[in-house]
């Protein structure tokens, strides 16, 4: 089982199983998936750069939706902020994907200085 699959299993696994060590015989899902099929991470946003991805992740986390950012390692190593290697995917657990997409499709109303929020 890969390190990424183990991390996602711990992050999104069932509450009772979260603290148990991951072993080949311990997993209830198939060995190829690394976790429950219903909890597979789903891409809900493709960000053009790391900053945009972190903003989207923050918006999801503030709404109580767990999210992770995934991207090309070379972009991080060399610090690319634009182009194909700078792109990042924001992922959430499968059952929360539709809720996350709805949240991200809502228009954000920013209050101007001196104005009250509605």
Protein Blocks (a to p, Z undefined) as FASTA:
>chain_A
ZZklmmmmmmmmcfklmmpccdfklpmbdfklopafklpccdfbdcfbfklmmmmmmmmm
mnopacdddddfklmmnopagdjklpccddddfklmmmmmmmmmpccddddehiacZZ
